[in-house]
Structure formats: structure tokens, C-alpha cells
């Protein structure tokens, strides 16, 4: 009488585990690259949104000109809370990137009574870590989005194509 073998041998189980580990070793880096690409695409979209909001704010409040990131958010309808961007972006962090918008151009902005509007602005997007993105982004009142690999982007950085 011969005994019939039931179940798997230790060698068969080790082979299956080895195959799973090989597949994981191939898939995980691709997943991380995909997530990083998605974060960078989201950052570009956020900078486009901020550019549009800055122009809208400047048109709506011509005595103020351009403004800060926080003033573009809010509940809407005031110079300190225009409601042009969502609260997450207005707080300055979204999809692994930190954003900052700064109004410049010699104006004093709203509330000062001088009537000198801010005629320029800059917006930057920087990855919070190397795992969330590799590219840094920059834009200003020209609307051109620029990027730099590995360090802060400026007005002299290459434009996105």
C-alpha cells in the first residue's frame, strides 16, 4: 500500500514564497515612482489653480492686487478670505508638496489705505521629502510654470513643456 501525499512540501512552499518576493521586488519601486509622478502632477495642477486664483483676486480687488495663499482661501467674499481655492491648498500642503505664494511688486496690499496694489507675485511648490517628489516648481504673474530637479526652482529655471 502506498500512502498518498496530501498538502505541499517545504520545498514547494519556499519556491512560492521566493516567487512572491521577486514579484514584490519588481512592483514596489514602480509603485513608488507612480506615486511620485502623481504627486508632481498634482503640484503642477495646484500651481495652475493658484495662478488662476491670483489673477481672479487681482481683478476682483484691484486696490489690493495680488495676495498671499491664505487670503485666496477662506469662506469667500472678503479680501482676507476670497474663497478662490480650497482650504487644503490654502493651508499650504497638498499631495506631499508644500506651497507658498508671496505678493510683491512694491504695493502695500489691502487694508493699508495707501491704494497701492501688489503688482507681482511668486508661488513655489516644494516636495516635503524625496519620496513625495523630485521636482521643485515655481511660477509668477507671467503664468509660466517652471521646474528644477533636486533644488528650489526660480524665475530662471526651465519652463514646463
C-alpha positions as CSV (number, residue, x, y, z in Angstrom):
1,X,0.0,0.0,0.0
2,X,1.3,3.4,-0.9
3,X,0.5,6.5,1.0
4,X,-0.9,9.4,-0.9
5,X,0.8,12.7,-0.2
6,X,-1.5,15.5,1.0
7,X,-0.5,19.2,1.1
8,X,2.7,20.9,-0.1
9,X,6.3,20.0,0.7
10,X,8.6,22.5,2.3
11,X,10.5,23.0,-1.0
12,X,7.3,23.8,-2.9
13,X,6.3,26.4,-0.2
14,X,9.8,28.0,-0.3
15,X,9.6,28.3,-4.1
16,X,6.2,30.0,-3.9
17,X,7.5,32.5,-1.3
18,X,10.6,33.2,-3.4
19,X,8.5,33.9,-6.5
20,X,6.2,36.3,-4.4
21,X,9.3,38.1,-3.1
22,X,10.7,38.5,-6.6
23,X,7.4,40.0,-7.9
24,X,7.3,42.4,-4.9
25,X,10.8,43.5,-5.5
26,X,9.9,44.4,-9.1
27,X,6.5,46.0,-8.3
28,X,7.2,48.2,-5.2
29,X,9.8,50.5,-6.9
30,X,7.3,51.0,-9.8
31,X,4.6,51.8,-7.3
32,X,6.7,54.4,-5.6
33,X,7.7,56.0,-9.0
34,X,4.0,56.1,-9.9
35,X,3.1,57.8,-6.7
36,X,5.9,60.4,-7.1
37,X,4.7,61.2,-10.6
38,X,1.1,61.6,-9.4
39,X,2.3,64.0,-6.6
40,X,4.3,66.0,-9.1
41,X,1.3,66.2,-11.5
42,X,-0.9,67.3,-8.6
43,X,1.6,70.0,-7.7
44,X,1.6,71.4,-11.2
45,X,-2.2,71.4,-11.1
46,X,-2.2,73.2,-7.8
47,X,0.2,75.9,-9.1
48,X,-2.1,76.4,-12.1
49,X,-5.0,76.8,-9.7
50,X,-3.1,79.3,-7.6
51,X,-2.1,81.3,-10.8
52,X,-5.8,81.5,-11.8
53,X,-6.9,82.4,-8.3
54,X,-4.2,85.2,-8.1
55,X,-5.5,86.7,-11.4
56,X,-9.1,86.5,-10.3
57,X,-8.3,88.0,-6.9
58,X,-6.4,90.9,-8.5
59,X,-9.4,91.5,-10.8
60,X,-11.9,91.3,-8.0
61,X,-9.9,93.5,-5.6
62,X,-7.9,95.9,-7.9
63,X,-6.9,98.1,-4.9
64,X,-5.1,95.0,-3.4
65,X,-3.5,93.5,-6.5
66,X,-2.0,90.1,-5.8
67,X,-2.1,88.4,-2.4
68,X,-0.9,85.6,-0.2
69,X,-2.0,82.0,-0.3
70,X,-4.1,82.2,2.9
71,X,-6.1,85.2,1.5
72,X,-7.0,83.2,-1.6
73,X,-8.8,80.6,0.6
74,X,-11.4,81.2,3.2
75,X,-15.1,81.3,3.0
76,X,-15.4,83.8,0.2
77,X,-16.2,87.4,-0.4
78,X,-13.6,89.3,1.5
79,X,-10.0,90.4,0.9
80,X,-8.7,88.2,3.6
81,X,-10.7,85.1,2.6
82,X,-11.7,85.2,-1.0
83,X,-12.7,81.6,-1.3
84,X,-10.9,81.1,-4.6
85,X,-9.0,77.9,-3.6
86,X,-9.9,75.0,-1.3
87,X,-8.9,75.0,2.4
88,X,-6.3,72.2,1.9
89,X,-4.3,74.2,-0.7
90,X,-4.8,77.5,1.2
91,X,-3.1,75.8,4.2
92,X,0.0,75.3,2.0
93,X,0.3,71.5,1.9
94,X,-1.2,69.1,-0.6
95,X,-0.3,65.7,-2.1
96,X,3.2,65.7,-0.5
97,X,4.1,69.2,-1.6
98,X,4.4,72.5,0.3
99,X,3.1,75.6,-1.4
100,X,3.8,79.3,-0.7
101,X,2.5,82.4,-2.5
102,X,4.0,85.8,-1.9
103,X,2.7,89.1,-3.2
104,X,5.4,91.5,-4.3
105,X,5.9,94.5,-6.6
106,X,6.1,97.4,-4.3
107,X,2.4,97.5,-3.2
108,X,1.3,97.5,0.3
109,X,-1.8,95.4,-0.4
110,X,-5.3,95.8,1.2
111,X,-6.1,97.4,4.5
112,X,-3.2,99.9,4.5
113,X,-5.2,102.8,3.0
114,X,-2.4,103.6,0.6
115,X,-4.2,102.3,-2.5
116,X,-1.0,100.8,-3.9
117,X,-1.8,97.3,-5.2
118,X,0.7,94.5,-5.3
119,X,1.7,94.2,-8.9
120,X,3.6,90.9,-8.8
121,X,3.6,87.5,-7.0
122,X,5.6,84.3,-6.8
123,X,4.4,80.9,-6.0
124,X,6.6,77.9,-5.2
125,X,5.8,74.2,-4.7
126,X,8.4,72.1,-3.0
127,X,8.3,68.3,-2.2
128,X,8.1,67.6,1.5
129,X,10.5,64.7,1.1
130,X,12.4,62.8,-1.6
131,X,9.7,60.1,-1.5
132,X,6.9,62.6,-2.4
133,X,8.7,64.2,-5.4
134,X,11.9,65.1,-7.1
135,X,11.0,68.3,-8.9
136,X,10.5,71.8,-7.4
137,X,8.1,74.2,-9.1
138,X,7.9,78.0,-9.5
139,X,5.5,80.4,-11.1
140,X,4.8,84.2,-11.1
141,X,2.4,86.7,-12.6
142,X,3.6,85.6,-16.1
143,X,1.7,82.3,-15.6
144,X,4.7,80.2,-16.8
145,X,5.3,77.2,-14.5
146,X,9.0,76.4,-14.1
147,X,10.7,73.5,-12.5
148,X,14.1,72.4,-11.2
149,X,15.3,68.9,-10.4
150,X,16.5,68.4,-6.9
151,X,16.6,72.1,-5.7
152,X,14.4,75.1,-5.5
153,X,13.1,76.5,-8.8
154,X,13.3,80.1,-9.7
155,X,12.4,82.5,-12.5
156,X,15.5,81.3,-14.4
157,X,14.5,77.6,-14.2
158,X,13.3,75.6,-17.2
159,X,9.7,76.0,-18.1
160,X,7.4,73.0,-18.2
161,X,6.7,71.9,-21.8
